[in-house]
Amino acid sequence: MVSAFEGQVTPGMAQRLFIVLLNTPLENASAPLAQAAVAAAMGTQTDVVFTGDSGAIAVEGAAAAQPAADGSGRSLHALIADAAEAGVTFRICSPAVARFGEALIPEIREVVGAAWLAARVMEPDTVTLTY
């Protein structure tokens, strides 16, 4: 069965998806990254922020060494690159950078702080998913 909103944002749907990866280990990150890519492809403004333990995913080389859990044989970094190409904006919080270092994957657009994160999750017309 095909849903009425498959492939597009329709009236009544939130216009922004905000995904916070907080405690997601590398081996479990494929699903939320795929969800982000699909949402962006549907026309939803989609942001992913790496924070907490999940900040390790954004470190250069970590996601490249992790196979994606989608059965494609590609790396987790390939999924991140695909999501960025679909329109997902990737950010990392400043405490994660302090913890894991500044050698980040090129898809990271910005380092953000707690105030930026709090303001985004409280915006109207935004759905926030936390993993």
Sequence and secondary structure as in RCSB ss.txt:
>XXXX:A:sequence
MVSAFEGQVTPGMAQRLFIVLLNTPLENASAPLAQAAVAAAMGTQTDVVFTGDSGAIAVEGAAAAQPAADGSGRS
LHALIADAAEAGVTFRICSPAVARFGEALIPEIREVVGAAWLAARVMEPDTVTLTY
>XXXX:A:secstr
   TTTTS  TTS SEEEEEESS  GGG HHHHHHHHHHHHTT EEEEEE GGGGGGGBTTTTTTSB TTSSS B
HHHHHHHHHHHT EEEEEHHHHHHH S B TTEEEEE HHHHHHHHTSTTEEEEE 
